[in-house]
Amino acid sequence: MKYTVYVLSSRVAKKSYVGFTNNLNKRLEEHNSGKSIFTKRFAPWEIVYTEEVENYMAGRKREKYLKSASGRRVVLKKIFENLV
């Protein structure tokens, strides 16, 4: 089963959120409808970056990396490249 690692950006605050799921549309709806403890305070959210991975363990590993300082730099660089 394929998974998606994603980065969300709050439309109302300078907050971001990194996660992974096997159903991105459903998960985004959960974030925006207040079903997630952290993200409900900063809704609405929009997807700013995604990566597909092959399995659950690859998703967890990539999510953990993207939450690290070096991972955040990689994401910011890729997001900026997409804007230019």
PyMOL commands that place a pseudoatom at each C-alpha (Angstrom):
pseudoatom trace, name=CA, resn=MET, resi=1, chain=A, elem=C, hetatm=0, pos=[0.000, 0.000, 0.000]
pseudoatom trace, name=CA, resn=LYS, resi=2, chain=A, elem=C, hetatm=0, pos=[1.315, 3.446, -0.903]
pseudoatom trace, name=CA, resn=TYR, resi=3, chain=A, elem=C, hetatm=0, pos=[1.455, 6.270, 1.611]
pseudoatom trace, name=CA, resn=THR, resi=4, chain=A, elem=C, hetatm=0, pos=[1.807, 10.016, 1.240]
pseudoatom trace, name=CA, resn=VAL, resi=5, chain=A, elem=C, hetatm=0, pos=[4.068, 12.123, 3.425]
pseudoatom trace, name=CA, resn=TYR, resi=6, chain=A, elem=C, hetatm=0, pos=[2.707, 15.663, 3.483]
pseudoatom trace, name=CA, resn=VAL, resi=7, chain=A, elem=C, hetatm=0, pos=[3.360, 19.150, 4.796]
pseudoatom trace, name=CA, resn=LEU, resi=8, chain=A, elem=C, hetatm=0, pos=[0.474, 21.445, 5.649]
pseudoatom trace, name=CA, resn=SER, resi=9, chain=A, elem=C, hetatm=0, pos=[0.567, 25.194, 6.128]
pseudoatom trace, name=CA, resn=SER, resi=10, chain=A, elem=C, hetatm=0, pos=[-1.968, 27.067, 8.228]
pseudoatom trace, name=CA, resn=ARG, resi=11, chain=A, elem=C, hetatm=0, pos=[-3.818, 29.836, 6.429]
pseudoatom trace, name=CA, resn=VAL, resi=12, chain=A, elem=C, hetatm=0, pos=[-4.297, 31.806, 9.675]
pseudoatom trace, name=CA, resn=ALA, resi=13, chain=A, elem=C, hetatm=0, pos=[-1.024, 31.331, 11.576]
pseudoatom trace, name=CA, resn=LYS, resi=14, chain=A, elem=C, hetatm=0, pos=[2.649, 30.796, 10.814]
pseudoatom trace, name=CA, resn=LYS, resi=15, chain=A, elem=C, hetatm=0, pos=[2.416, 27.084, 11.543]
pseudoatom trace, name=CA, resn=SER, resi=16, chain=A, elem=C, hetatm=0, pos=[3.205, 23.986, 9.560]
pseudoatom trace, name=CA, resn=TYR, resi=17, chain=A, elem=C, hetatm=0, pos=[2.444, 20.329, 10.142]
pseudoatom trace, name=CA, resn=VAL, resi=18, chain=A, elem=C, hetatm=0, pos=[4.173, 17.202, 8.819]
pseudoatom trace, name=CA, resn=GLY, resi=19, chain=A, elem=C, hetatm=0, pos=[2.376, 13.871, 8.675]
pseudoatom trace, name=CA, resn=PHE, resi=20, chain=A, elem=C, hetatm=0, pos=[1.753, 10.801, 6.553]
pseudoatom trace, name=CA, resn=THR, resi=21, chain=A, elem=C, hetatm=0, pos=[-1.321, 8.867, 5.518]
pseudoatom trace, name=CA, resn=ASN, resi=22, chain=A, elem=C, hetatm=0, pos=[-2.722, 6.401, 3.019]
pseudoatom trace, name=CA, resn=ASN, resi=23, chain=A, elem=C, hetatm=0, pos=[-5.674, 8.737, 2.237]
pseudoatom trace, name=CA, resn=LEU, resi=24, chain=A, elem=C, hetatm=0, pos=[-4.547, 12.347, 1.840]
pseudoatom trace, name=CA, resn=ASN, resi=25, chain=A, elem=C, hetatm=0, pos=[-7.942, 13.888, 1.068]
pseudoatom trace, name=CA, resn=LYS, resi=26, chain=A, elem=C, hetatm=0, pos=[-9.577, 12.273, 4.110]
pseudoatom trace, name=CA, resn=ARG, resi=27, chain=A, elem=C, hetatm=0, pos=[-6.688, 13.291, 6.358]
pseudoatom trace, name=CA, resn=LEU, resi=28, chain=A, elem=C, hetatm=0, pos=[-6.797, 16.920, 5.172]
pseudoatom trace, name=CA, resn=GLU, resi=29, chain=A, elem=C, hetatm=0, pos=[-10.527, 16.972, 5.904]
pseudoatom trace, name=CA, resn=GLU, resi=30, chain=A, elem=C, hetatm=0, pos=[-9.817, 15.671, 9.432]
pseudoatom trace, name=CA, resn=HIS, resi=31, chain=A, elem=C, hetatm=0, pos=[-7.244, 18.421, 10.005]
pseudoatom trace, name=CA, resn=ASN, resi=32, chain=A, elem=C, hetatm=0, pos=[-9.618, 21.129, 8.773]
pseudoatom trace, name=CA, resn=SER, resi=33, chain=A, elem=C, hetatm=0, pos=[-12.668, 19.840, 10.674]
pseudoatom trace, name=CA, resn=GLY, resi=34, chain=A, elem=C, hetatm=0, pos=[-10.971, 19.855, 14.094]
pseudoatom trace, name=CA, resn=LYS, resi=35, chain=A, elem=C, hetatm=0, pos=[-10.457, 16.104, 14.519]
pseudoatom trace, name=CA, resn=SER, resi=36, chain=A, elem=C, hetatm=0, pos=[-6.716, 16.475, 15.122]
pseudoatom trace, name=CA, resn=ILE, resi=37, chain=A, elem=C, hetatm=0, pos=[-5.623, 17.925, 18.486]
pseudoatom trace, name=CA, resn=PHE, resi=38, chain=A, elem=C, hetatm=0, pos=[-2.742, 20.114, 17.264]
pseudoatom trace, name=CA, resn=THR, resi=39, chain=A, elem=C, hetatm=0, pos=[-4.129, 21.234, 13.939]
pseudoatom trace, name=CA, resn=LYS, resi=40, chain=A, elem=C, hetatm=0, pos=[-7.649, 22.178, 15.034]
pseudoatom trace, name=CA, resn=ARG, resi=41, chain=A, elem=C, hetatm=0, pos=[-6.358, 25.408, 16.627]
pseudoatom trace, name=CA, resn=PHE, resi=42, chain=A, elem=C, hetatm=0, pos=[-4.827, 26.659, 13.380]
pseudoatom trace, name=CA, resn=ALA, resi=43, chain=A, elem=C, hetatm=0, pos=[-7.357, 25.569, 10.728]
pseudoatom trace, name=CA, resn=PRO, resi=44, chain=A, elem=C, hetatm=0, pos=[-7.846, 25.950, 7.848]
pseudoatom trace, name=CA, resn=TRP, resi=45, chain=A, elem=C, hetatm=0, pos=[-4.839, 24.129, 6.420]
pseudoatom trace, name=CA, resn=GLU, resi=46, chain=A, elem=C, hetatm=0, pos=[-3.553, 23.737, 2.890]
pseudoatom trace, name=CA, resn=ILE, resi=47, chain=A, elem=C, hetatm=0, pos=[-1.194, 21.153, 1.426]
pseudoatom trace, name=CA, resn=VAL, resi=48, chain=A, elem=C, hetatm=0, pos=[2.123, 22.712, 0.417]
pseudoatom trace, name=CA, resn=TYR, resi=49, chain=A, elem=C, hetatm=0, pos=[4.242, 19.603, -0.192]
pseudoatom trace, name=CA, resn=THR, resi=50, chain=A, elem=C, hetatm=0, pos=[3.746, 15.861, -0.749]
pseudoatom trace, name=CA, resn=GLU, resi=51, chain=A, elem=C, hetatm=0, pos=[5.904, 12.789, -1.361]
pseudoatom trace, name=CA, resn=GLU, resi=52, chain=A, elem=C, hetatm=0, pos=[4.703, 9.262, -2.105]
pseudoatom trace, name=CA, resn=VAL, resi=53, chain=A, elem=C, hetatm=0, pos=[6.418, 6.359, -0.341]
pseudoatom trace, name=CA, resn=GLU, resi=54, chain=A, elem=C, hetatm=0, pos=[6.059, 2.617, -0.839]
pseudoatom trace, name=CA, resn=ASN, resi=55, chain=A, elem=C, hetatm=0, pos=[5.009, 1.459, 2.635]
pseudoatom trace, name=CA, resn=TYR, resi=56, chain=A, elem=C, hetatm=0, pos=[4.186, 2.365, 6.236]
pseudoatom trace, name=CA, resn=MET, resi=57, chain=A, elem=C, hetatm=0, pos=[7.742, 2.124, 7.572]
pseudoatom trace, name=CA, resn=ALA, resi=58, chain=A, elem=C, hetatm=0, pos=[9.132, 4.280, 4.762]
pseudoatom trace, name=CA, resn=GLY, resi=59, chain=A, elem=C, hetatm=0, pos=[6.429, 6.838, 5.557]
pseudoatom trace, name=CA, resn=ARG, resi=60, chain=A, elem=C, hetatm=0, pos=[7.264, 6.930, 9.263]
pseudoatom trace, name=CA, resn=LYS, resi=61, chain=A, elem=C, hetatm=0, pos=[10.961, 7.288, 8.521]
pseudoatom trace, name=CA, resn=ARG, resi=62, chain=A, elem=C, hetatm=0, pos=[10.435, 10.094, 5.997]
pseudoatom trace, name=CA, resn=GLU, resi=63, chain=A, elem=C, hetatm=0, pos=[7.984, 11.900, 8.307]
pseudoatom trace, name=CA, resn=LYS, resi=64, chain=A, elem=C, hetatm=0, pos=[10.515, 11.777, 11.146]
pseudoatom trace, name=CA, resn=TYR, resi=65, chain=A, elem=C, hetatm=0, pos=[13.244, 13.147, 8.866]
pseudoatom trace, name=CA, resn=LEU, resi=66, chain=A, elem=C, hetatm=0, pos=[11.073, 15.998, 7.564]
pseudoatom trace, name=CA, resn=LYS, resi=67, chain=A, elem=C, hetatm=0, pos=[10.315, 17.000, 11.167]
pseudoatom trace, name=CA, resn=SER, resi=68, chain=A, elem=C, hetatm=0, pos=[14.061, 17.352, 11.874]
pseudoatom trace, name=CA, resn=ALA, resi=69, chain=A, elem=C, hetatm=0, pos=[15.959, 20.609, 11.325]
pseudoatom trace, name=CA, resn=SER, resi=70, chain=A, elem=C, hetatm=0, pos=[17.677, 19.347, 8.180]
pseudoatom trace, name=CA, resn=GLY, resi=71, chain=A, elem=C, hetatm=0, pos=[14.399, 17.922, 6.883]
pseudoatom trace, name=CA, resn=ARG, resi=72, chain=A, elem=C, hetatm=0, pos=[12.642, 21.258, 7.364]
pseudoatom trace, name=CA, resn=ARG, resi=73, chain=A, elem=C, hetatm=0, pos=[15.358, 22.931, 5.289]
pseudoatom trace, name=CA, resn=VAL, resi=74, chain=A, elem=C, hetatm=0, pos=[14.846, 20.386, 2.494]
pseudoatom trace, name=CA, resn=VAL, resi=75, chain=A, elem=C, hetatm=0, pos=[11.085, 20.995, 2.493]
pseudoatom trace, name=CA, resn=LEU, resi=76, chain=A, elem=C, hetatm=0, pos=[11.471, 24.773, 2.456]
pseudoatom trace, name=CA, resn=LYS, resi=77, chain=A, elem=C, hetatm=0, pos=[13.904, 24.534, -0.453]
pseudoatom trace, name=CA, resn=LYS, resi=78, chain=A, elem=C, hetatm=0, pos=[11.542, 22.291, -2.450]
pseudoatom trace, name=CA, resn=ILE, resi=79, chain=A, elem=C, hetatm=0, pos=[8.536, 24.508, -1.722]
pseudoatom trace, name=CA, resn=PHE, resi=80, chain=A, elem=C, hetatm=0, pos=[10.492, 27.589, -2.820]
pseudoatom trace, name=CA, resn=GLU, resi=81, chain=A, elem=C, hetatm=0, pos=[11.630, 25.841, -6.019]
pseudoatom trace, name=CA, resn=ASN, resi=82, chain=A, elem=C, hetatm=0, pos=[7.983, 25.076, -6.853]
pseudoatom trace, name=CA, resn=LEU, resi=83, chain=A, elem=C, hetatm=0, pos=[7.056, 28.747, -6.425]
pseudoatom trace, name=CA, resn=VAL, resi=84, chain=A, elem=C, hetatm=0, pos=[9.710, 30.002, -8.839]
for i in range(1, 84): cmd.bond("trace and resi %d" % i, "trace and resi %d" % (i + 1))
show_as sticks, trace
zoom trace
